[in-house]
């Protein structure tokens, strides 16, 4: 295939639109140089669509005779790459003792470049195999290992935001930034390295104060200023656990709230992504909304560490953009599909307490949050998150009849093109599917996973 060639994807396509999914049993997408050049929501054939768009040279990926559909790649808005080996290991801990018992010892071991190479190669490979085409990663405090994570994302073809974790107080001596000056120097080094890769469409730096308790006011103010001057993304944690919230209040008594603590230090911008946000008050939500920040909802983590229940409907009603995060390894699964399923279930728990059916999230909504919602939270929705002309082609081919598939399909559920059969298959996929059903993954039009 020459660089100027177009590839036409023809078959069933499912596409997130505002808070819903379009189910298109017979559609066509044209991709050239990684970008979507046409999208026919109803198509007769690949060649008919190509002719309509005056395209003579093209390759075809024809899924129309299979049990497959195309879906946009998942966006993981919150994942700790170095914690991947601990997936599933959290016992009965809650946030603060989980950090000291399991997390800091493991993260500190990534100082060794060999361990970093092994862990980061595997987490990127595994998340890609699960259909994650974009991830917002926390690395560790270590500069060289963090650079390695960026290199690995680039070489395996995953789009990523990569952040060096900054923490200069209230963490063990064996694992922290030695001083404010050291933290600034390390942050600059990582940001400049990622910028020197010169692939702003693929790998972006993201300023990453771990969370307010582990950062001095001095470093947070510097990071806010540095991020704003250089137009960088910012990610951190907020309001995940009640003990954590009380601690922030104690450490920053002059700030009105947890959200205000970040605001006072210049860290709430429209490129800020705040993870968890379970207990934000209405006043804090007003501030987050006013500052145009995005949120990351991490339902598996919040259930595993018994942190609390995120009130998704309240956030949707406020039009604060949010997506889903695996939060590996507070969350045990590297899969956004599993995270979406659990997000749906957590919303049912919220509804059981509120006795309000409106609090339940639908299949369409959680799959929208898993893709376009994440892109909106990261302010990358003009480029990724759904299939639209001008956006990058980040996609996964879902097939419910692969080898060893956990899903059974019955004769009467096919063909996909009839009635609402496609919609039913998507519902079965959400609840019963896993990475075995993700048969091919493309990022920027390049095939990065084939099974
Ligand atoms: Zn986290």
Boltz pocket constraint, residues with backbone or C-beta under 6 A from the ligand:
constraints:
  - pocket:
      binder: B
      contacts: [[A, 78], [A, 80], [A, 237], [A, 275], [A, 327], [A, 328], [A, 330]]
      max_distance: 6.0
